[in-house]
């Protein structure tokens, strides 16, 4: 079972928790050999033929500086059964489209172990998505996420541009999107196998595969709890109690409202 400490060579996990988690962008270097056990290009291709992979977990996308487009699922799956046709997906891949597999930790033991390690280490729920791109491809244009992200490069190289948030603590998109950044990026470099980029929610980012070879990275989405989440939990509990479903008295003597509140 993977332990979170095994991922952090520089900075150490303790230093990262104290200085950066939930606060700032950080580049992390993993310990030698750890990423080799997670996911390489052949592993992704094997997952495309996994019997439990359904069409709703696949996105075949093509992006450039101006627009994003996604291929309709009927081009690479059976609409009735949801069965995937890997050869159809790879045809689009060869023509420049990137492939995204969502909730991939349910299909891969190493990614499940990764998800569990991050979840235990930060006491948060973690979902793992795979981004697999041909040489020179984009995943998506410049965008933000409403959760924290650990982007782990597992095969090939990819150039990332990352910008400071323009909206504080976005939670619902596009409501909390904010204007696109106008400042210079805080990170504008090529990452290699074993690099991890940590982005708290709200950081703008986009990435492009190197021109030399295909690229794979896994995106671990961490959803930190907020007061909104707590209120949602509290509402669910209150709905189960008939006392909280009773109508608030709006007419009559003030004593009625006092009696209602005192209950």
C-alpha positions in Angstrom: 0.0 0.0 0.0 1.4 3.4 -1.0 2.2 5.8 1.8 1.9 9.5 1.1 5.3 10.2 2.5 6.7 8.1 -0.4 5.6 10.7 -2.9 7.3 13.7 -1.2 11.1 14.0 -1.8 11.3 17.8 -2.0 9.6 19.4 -0.1 9.0 16.8 2.6 5.3 16.0 3.4 5.6 17.8 6.8 7.0 21.0 5.2 4.4 20.9 2.4 1.5 20.6 4.9 2.8 23.5 7.0 3.7 25.9 4.1 1.6 25.2 1.1 -1.5 22.9 1.4 -4.6 25.0 0.8 -2.4 28.2 0.5 -0.2 28.3 -2.6 1.0 26.6 -5.8 3.9 24.3 -5.2 6.1 22.0 -7.4 6.9 18.8 -5.7 9.5 16.1 -6.7 8.6 12.5 -5.9 11.1 10.0 -4.6 12.9 8.0 -7.3 10.9 5.1 -8.8 7.6 5.8 -7.1 5.8 7.1 -10.2 7.1 4.2 -12.3 4.6 2.0 -10.4 1.6 4.3 -11.0 0.7 4.6 -14.6 2.6 4.5 -17.9 1.3 4.9 -21.5 0.7 1.1 -21.9 -1.3 1.0 -18.7 -3.6 3.7 -20.1 -4.1 1.7 -23.3 -4.9 -1.4 -21.2 -7.5 0.6 -19.2 -9.3 1.6 -22.4 -10.1 -2.1 -22.8 -11.1 -2.6 -19.2 -14.5 -4.3 -19.0 -15.8 -1.9 -16.3 -14.9 1.3 -18.2 -18.1 2.9 -19.4 -18.6 5.7 -22.0 -19.6 8.3 -19.4 -16.1 8.1 -17.9 -14.4 8.9 -21.2 -13.8 12.3 -22.8 -12.1 12.6 -26.1 -11.2 16.3 -26.6 -9.3 18.6 -28.9 -8.2 22.0 -27.8 -6.2 24.9 -29.2 -5.5 28.5 -28.0 -9.0 29.5 -29.1 -11.5 26.7 -28.4 -12.2 23.3 -26.9 -14.2 20.6 -28.6 -15.3 17.1 -27.4 -16.1 14.2 -29.7 -19.6 12.8 -29.3 -19.5 9.4 -27.5 -21.3 7.6 -30.3 -18.1 7.9 -32.3 -16.2 5.6 -29.9 -18.9 3.7 -27.9 -22.1 1.7 -28.2 -24.9 4.2 -27.2 -27.1 1.4 -25.9 -24.7 -0.6 -23.8 -22.0 2.1 -23.1 -19.3 -0.3 -24.3 -16.0 1.3 -25.4 -14.3 0.8 -28.7 -10.6 1.4 -27.9 -9.6 1.3 -31.5 -11.9 4.2 -32.3 -10.5 6.2 -29.4 -7.0 5.6 -30.6 -7.9 6.7 -34.1 -8.9 10.1 -32.7 -5.7 10.1 -30.5 -3.5 9.6 -33.6 -5.2 12.6 -35.2 -4.4 14.8 -32.2 -7.2 14.4 -29.7 -6.4 13.9 -26.0 -8.2 11.2 -23.9 -9.5 11.8 -20.4 -10.6 8.9 -18.1 -12.5 10.1 -15.0 -12.7 8.3 -11.7 -9.9 6.1 -12.9 -9.0 5.0 -9.3 -12.0 2.6 -9.5 -10.2 0.8 -12.4 -6.6 0.6 -11.3 -5.1 -0.8 -8.1 -2.1 1.6 -8.1 -4.4 4.6 -8.6 -6.7 3.4 -5.9 -3.8 3.1 -3.6 -2.7 6.7 -4.6 -6.2 8.0 -4.0 -6.4 6.4 -0.5 -2.9 7.7 0.4 -3.8 11.3 -0.4 -7.2 10.9 1.2 -5.8 9.6 4.5 -2.9 12.1 4.4 -5.2 15.2 4.1 -8.5 13.8 5.5 -10.3 14.7 2.3 -12.2 12.9 -0.5 -10.0 12.3 -3.6 -10.9 11.5 -7.2 -8.3 10.5 -9.8 -8.6 11.4 -13.5 -6.2 10.4 -16.3 -5.0 12.8 -19.0 -3.4 11.0 -22.0 -2.3 13.1 -24.9 -0.5 12.7 -28.2 2.6 14.9 -29.0 1.8 18.6 -29.1 -1.8 18.2 -27.7 -3.7 20.3 -25.2 -6.0 18.9 -22.6 -8.2 22.0 -22.1 -7.7 25.7 -22.6 -6.8 27.9 -19.6 -9.3 27.1 -16.8 -9.8 26.8 -13.1 -11.0 23.9 -10.9 -13.2 24.2 -7.8 -11.1 21.7 -5.9 -7.4 21.4 -5.1 -5.3 19.4 -7.7 -2.2 17.3 -7.5 -1.1 16.8 -11.1 1.4 13.9 -11.2 3.4 13.4 -14.4 3.8 9.7 -15.0 4.9 9.4 -18.7 6.4 11.8 -21.2 6.7 15.6 -20.7 4.2 18.4 -20.6 4.6 22.2 -20.5 2.4 23.9 -17.9 1.4 27.6 -17.5 -0.2 28.3 -14.1 -1.6 31.7 -13.0 -2.8 33.1 -9.6 -6.5 33.0 -8.8 -8.8 35.8 -9.9 -11.6 34.7 -7.6 -11.2 33.8 -3.9 -12.1 30.2 -3.0 -14.3 29.2 -6.0 -16.8 26.5 -5.2 -19.4 26.6 -7.9 -18.4 27.0 -11.6 -19.0 29.0 -13.6 -20.6 31.2 -10.9 -17.2 31.7 -9.2 -15.0 31.7 -12.3 -13.7 35.3 -12.1 -12.1 37.1 -15.0 -9.2 35.5 -17.0 -5.7 36.3 -15.6 -3.8 39.3 -17.0 -0.7 38.9 -15.0 2.3 36.7 -15.8 2.2 33.0 -14.9 3.6 32.0 -11.5 4.8 28.8 -13.2 5.8 28.4 -16.9 7.9 25.3 -17.3 8.1 21.8 -18.7 7.4 19.0 -16.1 9.0 15.5 -16.3 8.1 12.1 -15.0 8.1 12.3 -11.2 7.1 15.9 -11.0 3.9 16.9 -9.1 2.2 20.2 -9.4 0.0 21.2 -6.5 -2.7 23.8 -7.3 -5.2 25.0 -4.7 -8.6 25.6 -6.1 -8.9 28.7 -8.2 -5.5 28.7 -9.9 -5.8 29.1 -13.7 -3.8 26.6 -15.7 -3.3 24.9 -19.0 -0.9 22.3 -20.3 0.5 21.2 -23.6 2.3 17.9 -24.4 5.8 18.0 -25.6 6.3 17.6 -29.4 8.5 14.5 -28.9 6.3 11.8 -27.4 2.8 11.1 -25.9 2.2 12.2 -22.4 0.3 10.9 -19.3 -0.5 12.7 -16.1 -2.9 11.8 -13.4 -5.0 14.6 -11.8 -5.9 14.0 -8.1 -8.8 16.2 -7.2 -9.0 17.0 -3.5 -12.3 18.6 -2.3 -11.6 20.5 0.9 -14.6 20.9 3.2 -16.1 24.4 3.5 -18.9 25.9 5.6 -21.2 25.4 2.5 -20.6 21.6 2.7 -21.3 21.7 6.5 -24.6 23.5 5.9 -25.5 21.0 3.2 -24.9 18.2 5.7 -26.8 20.0 8.4 -29.8 20.6 6.0 -30.0 16.9 5.2 -30.1 16.0 8.9 -32.7 18.7 9.6 -34.9 17.4 6.8 -35.1 14.1 8.5 -36.6 15.7 11.6 -40.2 16.7 11.4 -39.6 19.5 14.0 -37.6 21.4 11.5 -40.2 20.9 8.8 -42.9 22.6 10.8 -44.0 26.0 9.3 -42.6 29.1 11.0 -45.5 31.1 12.5 -45.8 34.4 10.7 -49.0 35.8 12.1 -50.6 36.2 15.5 -48.9 37.0 18.8 -45.2 37.1 19.3 -45.5 34.3 21.9 -46.2 31.9 19.1 -42.8 32.6 17.5 -41.1 32.4 20.8 -42.7 29.0 21.5 -41.6 27.8 18.0 -38.0 28.8 18.5 -37.9 27.4 22.1 -38.7 23.9 20.7 
